[in-house]
Amino acid sequence: MSGILVVAESRRGELREVSLELVGAALALKEQAGGRLAVAMIGAEATGYADALGAPGVDEVLTVEAPAADFEAHVHAGALEALIAQENPALVLLGHTIDALGFGPAVAAKLGLGFASDVTALGWEGRPVASRGAYGGKLQVELDFPGKDTVLLLLRAGAFEAAEGSGAATVRAVETAGEPRTEQLGFREVEAGDVDITKADFLLSVGRGIEERDALSQFEELAEKMGATLSVSRPLVDAGWISNARQVGQSGKTVKPKVYLALGISGAVQHLAGMQNADTIIAVNTDPEAPIFRVADYGAVADLFDVADGLAEQFGE
């Protein structure tokens, strides 16, 4: 067995962002593992996504036309089983999404594949190696899959760089059996909370260094002045100071803003997993050995309140 199979996703006629992230992760791994990279789209009008999925380095785009416009887990499960039997890949990549969770784990169990969910990093040591959080995000664990010829992994959305551009991938239609069983009566988006930090271009993030709840208002005001969105590390959510909609990290949200300004955040491994792909990371901490400085593009060993006061003055009305 060799090669990588990616299963992309669409929803209501649009390609989901996680699809290109899966392709990007596969392309990075292909450089280490070699072999062939195929990207499959299962769904109604699957051929319409072929150009978008054929990034440079993708060898083939496989289209599987579904019998109904809306997602059905049993149809995707049957199609994935057929694709694995046909392509014989060493690695299968899906998103850690509500749709993929509805069929990916079942296929892995049925076929006896290696499996891990919510994966935030990938490697190759003669076979796939996956990293993910454990014990509620308090630890980062590395998993390998001895004795498994094929491994199926669900990758966390936002944890990998998205592929860009269009290459010369061939497109091939794949026939699978599947009959619709359900009727969709409506669609309603889940409430995102008071803010969606995953969409922000500029995050001002604070951690336990602010010391007390009353200090939060100062940083809310500062974020507003700077045109940023306020986010936090896990200790502030655990203390009940703020909604978990603003939590960055392994057990919170994975973010990729253009700028991530971290004030008073030491940089525990679970927090770094959620923000280390930001375009520019600026860290302020009194501890010169704080782990966050290892991923920061710019850093200052300073008191966060002194820096906050200076920024407030700089960006004041």
DAJO-V546550 format. One record per residue. N is the residue number from 1. RES is the residue in three letters. SS is DSSP state (~ for helix, > for strand, _ for the rest). D_FIRST is the distance of its C-alpha to the first C-alpha in whole Angstrom. Layout:
n-><N:N>
res-><RES:RES>
ss-><SS:SS>
d_first-><D_FIRST:D_FIRST>
This chain:
n-><1:2:3:4:5:6:7:8:9:10:11:12:13:14:15:16:17:18:19:20:21:22:23:24:25:26:27:28:29:30:31:32:33:34:35:36:37:38:39:40:41:42:43:44:45:46:47:48:49:50:51:52:53:54:55:56:57:58:59:60:61:62:63:64:65:66:67:68:69:70:71:72:73:74:75:76:77:78:79:80:81:82:83:84:85:86:87:88:89:90:91:92:93:94:95:96:97:98:99:100:101:102:103:104:105:106:107:108:109:110:111:112:113:114:115:116:117:118:119:120:121:122:123:124:125:126:127:128:129:130:131:132:133:134:135:136:137:138:139:140:141:142:143:144:145:146:147:148:149:150:151:152:153:154:155:156:157:158:159:160:161:162:163:164:165:166:167:168:169:170:171:172:173:174:175:176:177:178:179:180:181:182:183:184:185:186:187:188:189:190:191:192:193:194:195:196:197:198:199:200:201:202:203:204:205:206:207:208:209:210:211:212:213:214:215:216:217:218:219:220:221:222:223:224:225:226:227:228:229:230:231:232:233:234:235:236:237:238:239:240:241:242:243:244:245:246:247:248:249:250:251:252:253:254:255:256:257:258:259:260:261:262:263:264:265:266:267:268:269:270:271:272:273:274:275:276:277:278:279:280:281:282:283:284:285:286:287:288:289:290:291:292:293:294:295:296:297:298:299:300:301:302:303:304:305:306:307:308:309:310:311:312:313:314:315:316:317>
res-><MET:SER:GLY:ILE:LEU:VAL:VAL:ALA:GLU:SER:ARG:ARG:GLY:GLU:LEU:ARG:GLU:VAL:SER:LEU:GLU:LEU:VAL:GLY:ALA:ALA:LEU:ALA:LEU:LYS:GLU:GLN:ALA:GLY:GLY:ARG:LEU:ALA:VAL:ALA:MET:ILE:GLY:ALA:GLU:ALA:THR:GLY:TYR:ALA:ASP:ALA:LEU:GLY:ALA:PRO:GLY:VAL:ASP:GLU:VAL:LEU:THR:VAL:GLU:ALA:PRO:ALA:ALA:ASP:PHE:GLU:ALA:HIS:VAL:HIS:ALA:GLY:ALA:LEU:GLU:ALA:LEU:ILE:ALA:GLN:GLU:ASN:PRO:ALA:LEU:VAL:LEU:LEU:GLY:HIS:THR:ILE:ASP:ALA:LEU:GLY:PHE:GLY:PRO:ALA:VAL:ALA:ALA:LYS:LEU:GLY:LEU:GLY:PHE:ALA:SER:ASP:VAL:THR:ALA:LEU:GLY:TRP:GLU:GLY:ARG:PRO:VAL:ALA:SER:ARG:GLY:ALA:TYR:GLY:GLY:LYS:LEU:GLN:VAL:GLU:LEU:ASP:PHE:PRO:GLY:LYS:ASP:THR:VAL:LEU:LEU:LEU:LEU:ARG:ALA:GLY:ALA:PHE:GLU:ALA:ALA:GLU:GLY:SER:GLY:ALA:ALA:THR:VAL:ARG:ALA:VAL:GLU:THR:ALA:GLY:GLU:PRO:ARG:THR:GLU:GLN:LEU:GLY:PHE:ARG:GLU:VAL:GLU:ALA:GLY:ASP:VAL:ASP:ILE:THR:LYS:ALA:ASP:PHE:LEU:LEU:SER:VAL:GLY:ARG:GLY:ILE:GLU:GLU:ARG:ASP:ALA:LEU:SER:GLN:PHE:GLU:GLU:LEU:ALA:GLU:LYS:MET:GLY:ALA:THR:LEU:SER:VAL:SER:ARG:PRO:LEU:VAL:ASP:ALA:GLY:TRP:ILE:SER:ASN:ALA:ARG:GLN:VAL:GLY:GLN:SER:GLY:LYS:THR:VAL:LYS:PRO:LYS:VAL:TYR:LEU:ALA:LEU:GLY:ILE:SER:GLY:ALA:VAL:GLN:HIS:LEU:ALA:GLY:MET:GLN:ASN:ALA:ASP:THR:ILE:ILE:ALA:VAL:ASN:THR:ASP:PRO:GLU:ALA:PRO:ILE:PHE:ARG:VAL:ALA:ASP:TYR:GLY:ALA:VAL:ALA:ASP:LEU:PHE:ASP:VAL:ALA:ASP:GLY:LEU:ALA:GLU:GLN:PHE:GLY:GLU>
ss-><_:_:_:>:>:>:>:>:_:>:>:_:_:>:>:_:~:~:~:~:~:~:~:~:~:~:~:~:~:~:~:~:~:_:_:_:>:>:>:>:>:>:>:_:_:~:~:~:~:~:~:~:~:_:_:_:_:_:_:>:>:>:>:>:>:_:_:_:_:_:_:_:~:~:~:~:~:~:~:~:~:~:~:~:~:~:~:_:_:_:>:>:>:>:>:_:_:~:~:~:~:_:_:~:~:~:~:~:~:~:~:_:_:>:>:>:>:>:>:_:>:>:>:>:_:_:_:>:>:>:>:>:>:>:_:_:_:_:>:>:>:>:>:>:_:_:_:_:_:_:>:>:>:>:>:_:_:_:_:_:_:_:_:_:_:_:_:_:_:>:>:>:>:_:_:_:_:_:_:_:_:_:_:_:_:_:_:_:_:_:_:_:_:_:_:_:~:~:~:_:_:>:>:>:>:>:_:~:~:~:_:_:~:~:~:~:~:~:~:~:~:~:~:~:~:~:_:_:>:>:>:>:_:~:~:~:~:~:_:_:_:_:_:~:~:~:>:>:_:_:_:_:>:_:_:_:_:_:>:>:>:>:>:_:_:_:_:_:~:~:~:~:~:~:~:_:_:_:_:>:>:>:>:>:>:_:_:_:_:_:~:~:~:~:_:_:_:>:>:>:>:_:_:~:~:~:~:~:~:~:~:~:~:~:_:_:_>
d_first-><0:4:7:10:12:15:18:21:24:28:31:34:33:32:29:29:29:26:23:24:24:20:20:21:19:16:18:19:16:14:17:15:12:12:9:11:13:14:17:18:21:23:26:29:30:26:27:29:27:25:27:27:23:23:23:23:19:18:16:17:19:18:22:22:26:27:30:32:33:32:29:29:26:26:25:22:21:20:19:16:15:15:13:10:11:11:9:6:6:5:9:12:15:18:22:24:26:29:27:23:25:26:22:19:20:21:18:16:19:18:15:15:13:14:16:19:22:24:22:24:22:19:17:15:15:12:11:12:16:18:22:25:28:29:33:34:33:35:32:29:26:23:20:16:14:14:12:10:7:8:11:13:16:20:21:25:27:29:27:25:26:26:25:27:28:27:25:24:21:21:22:20:22:20:22:22:24:26:30:32:34:35:38:38:42:42:40:41:40:40:42:41:44:47:44:41:40:37:38:41:41:43:43:46:44:46:46:48:50:52:53:55:55:58:56:53:56:57:53:53:56:54:51:53:55:52:50:48:46:47:44:44:42:41:44:46:45:45:49:49:50:48:46:42:42:42:40:38:35:32:34:36:35:32:34:34:38:39:41:41:44:44:47:48:44:43:39:37:34:33:36:34:31:33:34:33:32:35:36:39:40:43:44:48:48:51:48:47:44:43:39:39:41:37:36:39:40:44:46:49:50:53:54:53:56:58:55:55:59:58:56:58:61:59:58:61:63>
